[in-house]
Each structure stands twice: as C-alpha cells, then as structure tokens.
Amino acid sequence: MIQTRVKDEWLYDVSWSWSDSSSAHVRRKSGETSESLTLTMIHNPTRVSLIRSISVAPKRRHKISQLRSQFWLELFQDLQRRLLNQQNVL
C-alpha cells in the first residue's frame, strides 16, 4: 500500500508536454510530409528532464494515439531509470 502511494506521489512530481509539428521536408513524388512528435518530461523536485522526438510517417498518423501512449511510457521509464541512477551516485 505504501509503495503505491510513493509511486503516485512520484507521478505527481512529473510534468510533461507534447509538441506535434509537420516537417518542412516534403516528399516531392508522393506529396507526403512527415510529422515530428516531441515529448518533454521533467521531474520537478530534481529538475531532471528528458526530451525525445520521433518521426511519424503519414501512413501511421491514424495510430498517433497508440504511438503517443507507447512513447510516453518509454520516456517515463527512462526518466525513472535516470532518477534511480542519480540517487545511487549520491
């Protein structure tokens, strides 16, 4: 029970933001543009932050919600590992 509370508190200490942007690169033959999805995550008490971007192909835009969820989870896990490593160094 206590462990769950700690996880919840830790989650509340994390801020994140999304940025979606179409790239200027246009594929001339097909007329398709690629889109960049950027996620910024910050652990507020320590100010440890991670910023990652991925390219989203036009054919996969319909799966953007699924991509966002997976991308968020991966970055959250990376942030957690970084914080644990930082604590082990101290």
Distance bins in CASP14 RR format, pairs under 12 A and 6 or more apart:
PFRMAT RR
TARGET T0000
AUTHOR 0000-0000-0000
RMODE 2
METHOD distances of the structure
MODEL  1
1 7 0 0 0 0 0 1 0 0 0 0 0
1 8 0 0 0 0 0 1 0 0 0 0 0
2 8 0 0 0 0 0 1 0 0 0 0 0
2 9 0 0 0 0 0 1 0 0 0 0 0
3 9 0 0 0 0 0 1 0 0 0 0 0
3 10 0 0 0 0 0 1 0 0 0 0 0
4 10 0 0 0 0 0 1 0 0 0 0 0
4 11 0 0 0 0 0 1 0 0 0 0 0
5 11 0 0 0 0 0 1 0 0 0 0 0
5 12 0 0 0 0 0 1 0 0 0 0 0
6 12 0 0 0 0 0 1 0 0 0 0 0
6 13 0 0 0 0 0 1 0 0 0 0 0
7 13 0 0 0 0 0 1 0 0 0 0 0
7 14 0 0 0 0 0 1 0 0 0 0 0
7 76 0 0 0 0 0 1 0 0 0 0 0
7 80 0 0 0 0 1 0 0 0 0 0 0
8 14 0 0 0 0 0 1 0 0 0 0 0
9 43 0 0 0 0 0 1 0 0 0 0 0
9 44 0 0 0 0 0 1 0 0 0 0 0
9 45 0 0 0 0 0 1 0 0 0 0 0
10 43 0 0 0 0 1 0 0 0 0 0 0
10 44 0 0 0 0 0 1 0 0 0 0 0
10 45 0 0 0 0 1 0 0 0 0 0 0
10 46 0 0 0 0 0 1 0 0 0 0 0
10 76 0 0 0 0 0 1 0 0 0 0 0
10 79 0 0 0 0 1 0 0 0 0 0 0
10 80 0 0 0 0 1 0 0 0 0 0 0
10 83 0 0 0 0 1 0 0 0 0 0 0
10 84 0 0 0 0 0 1 0 0 0 0 0
10 87 0 0 0 0 0 1 0 0 0 0 0
11 41 0 0 0 0 0 1 0 0 0 0 0
11 43 0 0 0 0 0 1 0 0 0 0 0
11 44 0 0 0 0 0 1 0 0 0 0 0
11 72 0 0 0 0 0 1 0 0 0 0 0
11 76 0 0 0 0 1 0 0 0 0 0 0
11 79 0 0 0 0 0 1 0 0 0 0 0
11 80 0 0 0 0 1 0 0 0 0 0 0
12 43 0 0 0 0 0 1 0 0 0 0 0
12 44 0 0 0 0 1 0 0 0 0 0 0
12 45 0 0 0 0 0 1 0 0 0 0 0
13 41 0 0 0 0 0 1 0 0 0 0 0
13 42 0 0 0 0 1 0 0 0 0 0 0
13 43 1 0 1 0 0 0 0 0 0 0 0
13 44 1 0 1 0 0 0 0 0 0 0 0
13 45 1 0 1 0 0 0 0 0 0 0 0
13 46 0 0 0 0 1 0 0 0 0 0 0
13 47 0 0 0 0 0 1 0 0 0 0 0
13 48 0 0 0 0 0 1 0 0 0 0 0
13 79 0 0 0 0 0 1 0 0 0 0 0
13 80 0 0 0 0 0 1 0 0 0 0 0
13 83 0 0 0 0 1 0 0 0 0 0 0
14 39 0 0 0 0 0 1 0 0 0 0 0
14 40 0 0 0 0 0 1 0 0 0 0 0
14 41 1 0 0 1 0 0 0 0 0 0 0
14 42 1 0 0 1 0 0 0 0 0 0 0
14 43 1 0 1 0 0 0 0 0 0 0 0
14 44 1 0 0 1 0 0 0 0 0 0 0
14 45 0 0 0 0 1 0 0 0 0 0 0
14 46 0 0 0 0 0 1 0 0 0 0 0
14 47 0 0 0 0 0 1 0 0 0 0 0
14 48 0 0 0 0 1 0 0 0 0 0 0
14 49 0 0 0 0 1 0 0 0 0 0 0
14 50 0 0 0 0 0 1 0 0 0 0 0
14 72 0 0 0 0 0 1 0 0 0 0 0
14 75 0 0 0 0 0 1 0 0 0 0 0
14 76 1 0 0 1 0 0 0 0 0 0 0
14 77 0 0 0 0 0 1 0 0 0 0 0
14 78 0 0 0 0 0 1 0 0 0 0 0
14 79 1 0 0 1 0 0 0 0 0 0 0
14 80 0 0 0 0 1 0 0 0 0 0 0
14 82 0 0 0 0 0 1 0 0 0 0 0
14 83 0 0 0 0 1 0 0 0 0 0 0
15 39 0 0 0 0 0 1 0 0 0 0 0
15 40 0 0 0 0 1 0 0 0 0 0 0
15 41 1 0 0 1 0 0 0 0 0 0 0
15 42 1 0 1 0 0 0 0 0 0 0 0
15 43 0 0 0 0 1 0 0 0 0 0 0
15 44 1 0 1 0 0 0 0 0 0 0 0
15 45 0 0 0 0 0 1 0 0 0 0 0
15 47 0 0 0 0 0 1 0 0 0 0 0
15 48 0 0 0 0 0 1 0 0 0 0 0
15 49 0 0 0 0 1 0 0 0 0 0 0
15 50 0 0 0 0 0 1 0 0 0 0 0
15 76 0 0 0 0 0 1 0 0 0 0 0
15 79 0 0 0 0 0 1 0 0 0 0 0
16 38 0 0 0 0 0 1 0 0 0 0 0
16 39 1 0 0 1 0 0 0 0 0 0 0
16 40 1 0 0 1 0 0 0 0 0 0 0
16 41 1 0 1 0 0 0 0 0 0 0 0
16 42 1 0 0 1 0 0 0 0 0 0 0
16 43 0 0 0 0 0 1 0 0 0 0 0
16 44 0 0 0 0 0 1 0 0 0 0 0
16 49 0 0 0 0 1 0 0 0 0 0 0
16 50 0 0 0 0 1 0 0 0 0 0 0
16 51 0 0 0 0 0 1 0 0 0 0 0
16 52 0 0 0 0 0 1 0 0 0 0 0
16 68 0 0 0 0 0 1 0 0 0 0 0
16 71 0 0 0 0 0 1 0 0 0 0 0
16 72 1 0 0 1 0 0 0 0 0 0 0
16 73 0 0 0 0 0 1 0 0 0 0 0
16 75 1 0 0 1 0 0 0 0 0 0 0
16 76 0 0 0 0 1 0 0 0 0 0 0
16 79 0 0 0 0 1 0 0 0 0 0 0
17 37 0 0 0 0 0 1 0 0 0 0 0
17 38 0 0 0 0 1 0 0 0 0 0 0
17 39 1 0 0 1 0 0 0 0 0 0 0
17 40 1 0 1 0 0 0 0 0 0 0 0
17 41 0 0 0 0 1 0 0 0 0 0 0
17 42 0 0 0 0 1 0 0 0 0 0 0
17 49 0 0 0 0 0 1 0 0 0 0 0
17 50 0 0 0 0 0 1 0 0 0 0 0
17 51 0 0 0 0 1 0 0 0 0 0 0
17 72 0 0 0 0 0 1 0 0 0 0 0
17 75 0 0 0 0 0 1 0 0 0 0 0
18 35 0 0 0 0 0 1 0 0 0 0 0
18 36 0 0 0 0 0 1 0 0 0 0 0
18 37 1 0 0 1 0 0 0 0 0 0 0
18 38 1 0 0 1 0 0 0 0 0 0 0
18 39 1 0 1 0 0 0 0 0 0 0 0
18 40 0 0 0 0 1 0 0 0 0 0 0
18 41 0 0 0 0 0 1 0 0 0 0 0
18 51 0 0 0 0 0 1 0 0 0 0 0
18 52 0 0 0 0 0 1 0 0 0 0 0
18 53 0 0 0 0 0 1 0 0 0 0 0
18 54 0 0 0 0 0 1 0 0 0 0 0
18 64 0 0 0 0 0 1 0 0 0 0 0
18 65 0 0 0 0 0 1 0 0 0 0 0
18 67 0 0 0 0 0 1 0 0 0 0 0
18 68 1 0 0 1 0 0 0 0 0 0 0
18 69 0 0 0 0 0 1 0 0 0 0 0
18 71 0 0 0 0 1 0 0 0 0 0 0
18 72 0 0 0 0 1 0 0 0 0 0 0
18 75 0 0 0 0 0 1 0 0 0 0 0
19 35 0 0 0 0 0 1 0 0 0 0 0
19 36 1 0 0 1 0 0 0 0 0 0 0
19 37 1 0 0 1 0 0 0 0 0 0 0
19 38 1 0 1 0 0 0 0 0 0 0 0
19 39 1 0 0 1 0 0 0 0 0 0 0
19 40 1 0 0 1 0 0 0 0 0 0 0
19 51 0 0 0 0 1 0 0 0 0 0 0
19 52 0 0 0 0 0 1 0 0 0 0 0
19 53 0 0 0 0 1 0 0 0 0 0 0
19 54 0 0 0 0 0 1 0 0 0 0 0
19 68 0 0 0 0 0 1 0 0 0 0 0
20 34 0 0 0 0 0 1 0 0 0 0 0
20 35 1 0 0 1 0 0 0 0 0 0 0
20 36 1 0 0 1 0 0 0 0 0 0 0
20 37 1 0 1 0 0 0 0 0 0 0 0
20 38 1 0 0 1 0 0 0 0 0 0 0
20 39 0 0 0 0 0 1 0 0 0 0 0
20 53 0 0 0 0 0 1 0 0 0 0 0
20 54 0 0 0 0 0 1 0 0 0 0 0
20 55 0 0 0 0 0 1 0 0 0 0 0
20 56 0 0 0 0 1 0 0 0 0 0 0
20 61 0 0 0 0 0 1 0 0 0 0 0
20 64 0 0 0 0 1 0 0 0 0 0 0
20 65 0 0 0 0 0 1 0 0 0 0 0
20 67 0 0 0 0 0 1 0 0 0 0 0
20 68 0 0 0 0 1 0 0 0 0 0 0
20 71 0 0 0 0 0 1 0 0 0 0 0
21 33 0 0 0 0 0 1 0 0 0 0 0
21 34 0 0 0 0 0 1 0 0 0 0 0
21 35 1 0 0 1 0 0 0 0 0 0 0
21 36 1 0 1 0 0 0 0 0 0 0 0
21 37 0 0 0 0 1 0 0 0 0 0 0
21 38 1 0 0 1 0 0 0 0 0 0 0
21 53 0 0 0 0 1 0 0 0 0 0 0
21 54 0 0 0 0 0 1 0 0 0 0 0
21 55 0 0 0 0 0 1 0 0 0 0 0
21 56 0 0 0 0 0 1 0 0 0 0 0
22 31 0 0 0 0 0 1 0 0 0 0 0
22 32 0 0 0 0 0 1 0 0 0 0 0
22 33 1 0 1 0 0 0 0 0 0 0 0
22 34 1 0 0 1 0 0 0 0 0 0 0
22 35 1 0 1 0 0 0 0 0 0 0 0
22 36 1 0 0 1 0 0 0 0 0 0 0
22 37 0 0 0 0 0 1 0 0 0 0 0
22 55 0 0 0 0 0 1 0 0 0 0 0
22 56 0 0 0 0 1 0 0 0 0 0 0
22 58 0 0 0 0 1 0 0 0 0 0 0
22 61 0 0 0 0 0 1 0 0 0 0 0
23 32 0 0 0 0 0 1 0 0 0 0 0
23 33 1 0 0 1 0 0 0 0 0 0 0
23 34 1 0 1 0 0 0 0 0 0 0 0
23 35 1 0 0 1 0 0 0 0 0 0 0
23 36 1 0 1 0 0 0 0 0 0 0 0
23 37 0 0 0 0 0 1 0 0 0 0 0
23 38 0 0 0 0 0 1 0 0 0 0 0
23 53 0 0 0 0 0 1 0 0 0 0 0
23 54 0 0 0 0 0 1 0 0 0 0 0
23 55 1 0 0 1 0 0 0 0 0 0 0
23 56 0 0 0 0 1 0 0 0 0 0 0
23 57 0 0 0 0 0 1 0 0 0 0 0
23 58 0 0 0 0 0 1 0 0 0 0 0
24 33 0 0 0 0 1 0 0 0 0 0 0
24 34 0 0 0 0 1 0 0 0 0 0 0
24 35 0 0 0 0 0 1 0 0 0 0 0
24 36 0 0 0 0 0 1 0 0 0 0 0
25 31 0 0 0 0 0 1 0 0 0 0 0
25 32 0 0 0 0 1 0 0 0 0 0 0
25 33 1 0 0 1 0 0 0 0 0 0 0
25 34 1 0 0 1 0 0 0 0 0 0 0
25 35 0 0 0 0 0 1 0 0 0 0 0
25 36 0 0 0 0 1 0 0 0 0 0 0
25 55 0 0 0 0 1 0 0 0 0 0 0
25 57 0 0 0 0 0 1 0 0 0 0 0
25 58 0 0 0 0 0 1 0 0 0 0 0
26 32 1 0 0 1 0 0 0 0 0 0 0
26 33 1 0 1 0 0 0 0 0 0 0 0
26 34 0 0 0 0 1 0 0 0 0 0 0
26 35 0 0 0 0 0 1 0 0 0 0 0
26 58 0 0 0 0 0 1 0 0 0 0 0
27 33 1 0 0 1 0 0 0 0 0 0 0
27 34 1 0 0 1 0 0 0 0 0 0 0
27 57 0 0 0 0 0 1 0 0 0 0 0
27 58 0 0 0 0 1 0 0 0 0 0 0
27 59 0 0 0 0 0 1 0 0 0 0 0
30 57 0 0 0 0 0 1 0 0 0 0 0
30 58 0 0 0 0 1 0 0 0 0 0 0
30 59 0 0 0 0 0 1 0 0 0 0 0
31 58 0 0 0 0 1 0 0 0 0 0 0
32 55 0 0 0 0 0 1 0 0 0 0 0
32 56 0 0 0 0 0 1 0 0 0 0 0
32 57 0 0 0 0 1 0 0 0 0 0 0
32 58 1 0 1 0 0 0 0 0 0 0 0
32 59 0 0 0 0 1 0 0 0 0 0 0
32 60 0 0 0 0 0 1 0 0 0 0 0
32 61 0 0 0 0 0 1 0 0 0 0 0
33 55 0 0 0 0 0 1 0 0 0 0 0
33 56 0 0 0 0 0 1 0 0 0 0 0
33 57 0 0 0 0 1 0 0 0 0 0 0
33 58 1 0 0 1 0 0 0 0 0 0 0
33 59 0 0 0 0 0 1 0 0 0 0 0
33 61 0 0 0 0 0 1 0 0 0 0 0
34 53 0 0 0 0 0 1 0 0 0 0 0
34 54 0 0 0 0 0 1 0 0 0 0 0
34 55 1 0 1 0 0 0 0 0 0 0 0
34 56 1 0 0 1 0 0 0 0 0 0 0
34 57 1 0 0 1 0 0 0 0 0 0 0
34 58 1 0 0 1 0 0 0 0 0 0 0
34 59 0 0 0 0 0 1 0 0 0 0 0
34 60 0 0 0 0 1 0 0 0 0 0 0
34 61 0 0 0 0 1 0 0 0 0 0 0
35 53 0 0 0 0 0 1 0 0 0 0 0
35 54 0 0 0 0 1 0 0 0 0 0 0
35 55 1 0 0 1 0 0 0 0 0 0 0
35 56 1 0 1 0 0 0 0 0 0 0 0
35 57 0 0 0 0 1 0 0 0 0 0 0
35 58 1 0 0 1 0 0 0 0 0 0 0
35 59 0 0 0 0 0 1 0 0 0 0 0
35 60 0 0 0 0 1 0 0 0 0 0 0
35 61 1 0 0 1 0 0 0 0 0 0 0
35 64 0 0 0 0 1 0 0 0 0 0 0
35 67 0 0 0 0 0 1 0 0 0 0 0
35 68 0 0 0 0 0 1 0 0 0 0 0
36 51 0 0 0 0 0 1 0 0 0 0 0
36 52 0 0 0 0 0 1 0 0 0 0 0
36 53 1 0 1 0 0 0 0 0 0 0 0
36 54 1 0 0 1 0 0 0 0 0 0 0
36 55 1 0 1 0 0 0 0 0 0 0 0
36 56 1 0 0 1 0 0 0 0 0 0 0
36 57 0 0 0 0 0 1 0 0 0 0 0
36 67 0 0 0 0 0 1 0 0 0 0 0
36 71 0 0 0 0 0 1 0 0 0 0 0
37 51 0 0 0 0 0 1 0 0 0 0 0
37 52 0 0 0 0 1 0 0 0 0 0 0
37 53 1 0 0 1 0 0 0 0 0 0 0
37 54 1 0 1 0 0 0 0 0 0 0 0
37 55 1 0 0 1 0 0 0 0 0 0 0
37 56 1 0 1 0 0 0 0 0 0 0 0
37 57 0 0 0 0 0 1 0 0 0 0 0
37 60 0 0 0 0 0 1 0 0 0 0 0
37 61 0 0 0 0 0 1 0 0 0 0 0
37 63 0 0 0 0 0 1 0 0 0 0 0
37 64 1 0 0 1 0 0 0 0 0 0 0
37 65 0 0 0 0 0 1 0 0 0 0 0
37 66 0 0 0 0 0 1 0 0 0 0 0
37 67 1 0 0 1 0 0 0 0 0 0 0
37 68 1 0 0 1 0 0 0 0 0 0 0
37 69 0 0 0 0 0 1 0 0 0 0 0
37 70 0 0 0 0 0 1 0 0 0 0 0
37 71 1 0 0 1 0 0 0 0 0 0 0
37 72 0 0 0 0 0 1 0 0 0 0 0
37 75 0 0 0 0 0 1 0 0 0 0 0
38 50 0 0 0 0 0 1 0 0 0 0 0
38 51 1 0 0 1 0 0 0 0 0 0 0
38 52 1 0 0 1 0 0 0 0 0 0 0
38 53 1 0 1 0 0 0 0 0 0 0 0
38 54 0 0 0 0 1 0 0 0 0 0 0
38 55 0 0 0 0 0 1 0 0 0 0 0
38 56 0 0 0 0 0 1 0 0 0 0 0
38 68 0 0 0 0 0 1 0 0 0 0 0
38 71 0 0 0 0 1 0 0 0 0 0 0
38 72 0 0 0 0 0 1 0 0 0 0 0
38 75 0 0 0 0 0 1 0 0 0 0 0
39 49 0 0 0 0 0 1 0 0 0 0 0
39 50 0 0 0 0 1 0 0 0 0 0 0
39 51 1 0 0 1 0 0 0 0 0 0 0
39 52 1 0 1 0 0 0 0 0 0 0 0
39 53 1 0 0 1 0 0 0 0 0 0 0
39 54 0 0 0 0 1 0 0 0 0 0 0
39 67 0 0 0 0 0 1 0 0 0 0 0
39 68 0 0 0 0 1 0 0 0 0 0 0
39 69 0 0 0 0 0 1 0 0 0 0 0
39 70 0 0 0 0 0 1 0 0 0 0 0
39 71 1 0 1 0 0 0 0 0 0 0 0
39 72 1 0 0 1 0 0 0 0 0 0 0
39 73 0 0 0 0 0 1 0 0 0 0 0
39 74 0 0 0 0 1 0 0 0 0 0 0
39 75 1 0 1 0 0 0 0 0 0 0 0
39 76 0 0 0 0 1 0 0 0 0 0 0
39 78 0 0 0 0 0 1 0 0 0 0 0
39 79 0 0 0 0 0 1 0 0 0 0 0
40 48 0 0 0 0 0 1 0 0 0 0 0
40 49 1 0 0 1 0 0 0 0 0 0 0
40 50 1 0 0 1 0 0 0 0 0 0 0
40 51 1 0 1 0 0 0 0 0 0 0 0
40 52 0 0 0 0 1 0 0 0 0 0 0
40 53 0 0 0 0 1 0 0 0 0 0 0
40 71 0 0 0 0 0 1 0 0 0 0 0
40 72 0 0 0 0 0 1 0 0 0 0 0
40 75 0 0 0 0 1 0 0 0 0 0 0
40 79 0 0 0 0 0 1 0 0 0 0 0
41 47 0 0 0 0 0 1 0 0 0 0 0
41 48 0 0 0 0 1 0 0 0 0 0 0
41 49 1 0 0 1 0 0 0 0 0 0 0
41 50 1 0 1 0 0 0 0 0 0 0 0
41 51 1 0 0 1 0 0 0 0 0 0 0
41 52 0 0 0 0 1 0 0 0 0 0 0
41 71 0 0 0 0 0 1 0 0 0 0 0
41 72 0 0 0 0 1 0 0 0 0 0 0
41 73 0 0 0 0 0 1 0 0 0 0 0
41 74 0 0 0 0 0 1 0 0 0 0 0
41 75 1 0 1 0 0 0 0 0 0 0 0
41 76 1 0 0 1 0 0 0 0 0 0 0
41 77 0 0 0 0 0 1 0 0 0 0 0
41 78 0 0 0 0 1 0 0 0 0 0 0
41 79 1 0 1 0 0 0 0 0 0 0 0
41 80 0 0 0 0 1 0 0 0 0 0 0
41 82 0 0 0 0 1 0 0 0 0 0 0
41 83 0 0 0 0 0 1 0 0 0 0 0
42 48 1 0 0 1 0 0 0 0 0 0 0
42 49 1 0 1 0 0 0 0 0 0 0 0
42 50 0 0 0 0 1 0 0 0 0 0 0
42 51 0 0 0 0 1 0 0 0 0 0 0
42 75 0 0 0 0 0 1 0 0 0 0 0
42 76 0 0 0 0 0 1 0 0 0 0 0
42 79 0 0 0 0 1 0 0 0 0 0 0
42 82 0 0 0 0 0 1 0 0 0 0 0
42 83 0 0 0 0 0 1 0 0 0 0 0
43 49 1 0 0 1 0 0 0 0 0 0 0
43 50 0 0 0 0 1 0 0 0 0 0 0
43 75 0 0 0 0 0 1 0 0 0 0 0
43 76 0 0 0 0 0 1 0 0 0 0 0
43 78 0 0 0 0 0 1 0 0 0 0 0
43 79 1 0 0 1 0 0 0 0 0 0 0
43 80 0 0 0 0 1 0 0 0 0 0 0
43 81 0 0 0 0 0 1 0 0 0 0 0
43 82 0 0 0 0 1 0 0 0 0 0 0
43 83 1 0 1 0 0 0 0 0 0 0 0
43 84 0 0 0 0 0 1 0 0 0 0 0
43 86 0 0 0 0 1 0 0 0 0 0 0
43 87 0 0 0 0 0 1 0 0 0 0 0
44 79 0 0 0 0 0 1 0 0 0 0 0
44 83 0 0 0 0 0 1 0 0 0 0 0
45 83 0 0 0 0 1 0 0 0 0 0 0
45 86 0 0 0 0 0 1 0 0 0 0 0
45 87 0 0 0 0 0 1 0 0 0 0 0
46 79 0 0 0 0 0 1 0 0 0 0 0
46 80 0 0 0 0 0 1 0 0 0 0 0
46 82 0 0 0 0 1 0 0 0 0 0 0
46 83 1 0 0 1 0 0 0 0 0 0 0
46 84 0 0 0 0 0 1 0 0 0 0 0
46 85 0 0 0 0 0 1 0 0 0 0 0
46 86 1 0 0 1 0 0 0 0 0 0 0
46 87 0 0 0 0 1 0 0 0 0 0 0
46 90 0 0 0 0 0 1 0 0 0 0 0
47 79 0 0 0 0 0 1 0 0 0 0 0
47 82 0 0 0 0 0 1 0 0 0 0 0
47 83 0 0 0 0 0 1 0 0 0 0 0
47 86 0 0 0 0 0 1 0 0 0 0 0
48 78 0 0 0 0 0 1 0 0 0 0 0
48 79 1 0 0 1 0 0 0 0 0 0 0
48 80 0 0 0 0 0 1 0 0 0 0 0
48 81 0 0 0 0 0 1 0 0 0 0 0
48 82 1 0 1 0 0 0 0 0 0 0 0
48 83 1 0 1 0 0 0 0 0 0 0 0
48 84 0 0 0 0 0 1 0 0 0 0 0
48 85 0 0 0 0 0 1 0 0 0 0 0
48 86 1 0 0 1 0 0 0 0 0 0 0
48 87 0 0 0 0 0 1 0 0 0 0 0
49 75 0 0 0 0 0 1 0 0 0 0 0
49 78 0 0 0 0 0 1 0 0 0 0 0
49 79 0 0 0 0 1 0 0 0 0 0 0
49 82 0 0 0 0 1 0 0 0 0 0 0
49 83 0 0 0 0 0 1 0 0 0 0 0
50 71 0 0 0 0 0 1 0 0 0 0 0
50 72 0 0 0 0 0 1 0 0 0 0 0
50 74 0 0 0 0 0 1 0 0 0 0 0
50 75 1 0 1 0 0 0 0 0 0 0 0
50 76 0 0 0 0 1 0 0 0 0 0 0
50 77 0 0 0 0 0 1 0 0 0 0 0
50 78 1 0 1 0 0 0 0 0 0 0 0
50 79 1 0 1 0 0 0 0 0 0 0 0
50 80 0 0 0 0 0 1 0 0 0 0 0
50 81 0 0 0 0 0 1 0 0 0 0 0
50 82 1 0 0 1 0 0 0 0 0 0 0
50 83 0 0 0 0 0 1 0 0 0 0 0
51 75 0 0 0 0 1 0 0 0 0 0 0
51 78 0 0 0 0 0 1 0 0 0 0 0
51 79 0 0 0 0 0 1 0 0 0 0 0
52 70 0 0 0 0 0 1 0 0 0 0 0
52 71 1 0 0 1 0 0 0 0 0 0 0
52 72 0 0 0 0 0 1 0 0 0 0 0
52 74 0 0 0 0 1 0 0 0 0 0 0
52 75 1 0 1 0 0 0 0 0 0 0 0
52 76 0 0 0 0 0 1 0 0 0 0 0
52 77 0 0 0 0 0 1 0 0 0 0 0
52 78 1 0 0 1 0 0 0 0 0 0 0
52 79 0 0 0 0 0 1 0 0 0 0 0
53 71 0 0 0 0 1 0 0 0 0 0 0
53 75 0 0 0 0 0 1 0 0 0 0 0
54 60 0 0 0 0 0 1 0 0 0 0 0
54 64 0 0 0 0 0 1 0 0 0 0 0
54 67 1 0 0 1 0 0 0 0 0 0 0
54 68 0 0 0 0 1 0 0 0 0 0 0
54 70 0 0 0 0 1 0 0 0 0 0 0
54 71 1 0 0 1 0 0 0 0 0 0 0
54 72 0 0 0 0 0 1 0 0 0 0 0
54 74 0 0 0 0 1 0 0 0 0 0 0
54 75 0 0 0 0 0 1 0 0 0 0 0
55 61 0 0 0 0 0 1 0 0 0 0 0
55 67 0 0 0 0 0 1 0 0 0 0 0
55 71 0 0 0 0 0 1 0 0 0 0 0
56 62 0 0 0 0 0 1 0 0 0 0 0
56 63 0 0 0 0 1 0 0 0 0 0 0
56 64 1 0 0 1 0 0 0 0 0 0 0
56 65 0 0 0 0 0 1 0 0 0 0 0
56 66 0 0 0 0 0 1 0 0 0 0 0
56 67 1 0 0 1 0 0 0 0 0 0 0
56 68 0 0 0 0 1 0 0 0 0 0 0
56 70 0 0 0 0 0 1 0 0 0 0 0
56 71 0 0 0 0 1 0 0 0 0 0 0
57 63 0 0 0 0 1 0 0 0 0 0 0
57 64 0 0 0 0 0 1 0 0 0 0 0
57 67 0 0 0 0 0 1 0 0 0 0 0
58 64 0 0 0 0 0 1 0 0 0 0 0
60 66 0 0 0 0 1 0 0 0 0 0 0
60 67 1 0 0 1 0 0 0 0 0 0 0
60 68 0 0 0 0 0 1 0 0 0 0 0
60 70 0 0 0 0 0 1 0 0 0 0 0
61 67 0 0 0 0 1 0 0 0 0 0 0
61 68 0 0 0 0 0 1 0 0 0 0 0
63 69 0 0 0 0 0 1 0 0 0 0 0
63 70 0 0 0 0 1 0 0 0 0 0 0
63 71 0 0 0 0 0 1 0 0 0 0 0
64 70 0 0 0 0 0 1 0 0 0 0 0
64 71 0 0 0 0 1 0 0 0 0 0 0
65 71 0 0 0 0 0 1 0 0 0 0 0
65 72 0 0 0 0 0 1 0 0 0 0 0
66 72 0 0 0 0 0 1 0 0 0 0 0
66 73 0 0 0 0 0 1 0 0 0 0 0
67 73 0 0 0 0 0 1 0 0 0 0 0
67 74 0 0 0 0 0 1 0 0 0 0 0
68 74 0 0 0 0 0 1 0 0 0 0 0
68 75 0 0 0 0 0 1 0 0 0 0 0
69 75 0 0 0 0 0 1 0 0 0 0 0
69 76 0 0 0 0 0 1 0 0 0 0 0
70 76 0 0 0 0 0 1 0 0 0 0 0
70 77 0 0 0 0 0 1 0 0 0 0 0
71 77 0 0 0 0 0 1 0 0 0 0 0
71 78 0 0 0 0 0 1 0 0 0 0 0
72 78 0 0 0 0 0 1 0 0 0 0 0
72 79 0 0 0 0 0 1 0 0 0 0 0
73 79 0 0 0 0 0 1 0 0 0 0 0
73 80 0 0 0 0 0 1 0 0 0 0 0
74 80 0 0 0 0 0 1 0 0 0 0 0
74 81 0 0 0 0 0 1 0 0 0 0 0
75 81 0 0 0 0 0 1 0 0 0 0 0
75 82 0 0 0 0 0 1 0 0 0 0 0
76 82 0 0 0 0 0 1 0 0 0 0 0
76 83 0 0 0 0 0 1 0 0 0 0 0
77 83 0 0 0 0 0 1 0 0 0 0 0
77 84 0 0 0 0 0 1 0 0 0 0 0
78 84 0 0 0 0 0 1 0 0 0 0 0
78 85 0 0 0 0 0 1 0 0 0 0 0
79 85 0 0 0 0 0 1 0 0 0 0 0
79 86 0 0 0 0 0 1 0 0 0 0 0
80 86 0 0 0 0 0 1 0 0 0 0 0
80 87 0 0 0 0 0 1 0 0 0 0 0
81 87 0 0 0 0 0 1 0 0 0 0 0
81 88 0 0 0 0 0 1 0 0 0 0 0
82 88 0 0 0 0 0 1 0 0 0 0 0
82 89 0 0 0 0 0 1 0 0 0 0 0
83 89 0 0 0 0 0 1 0 0 0 0 0
83 90 0 0 0 0 0 1 0 0 0 0 0
84 90 0 0 0 0 0 1 0 0 0 0 0
END
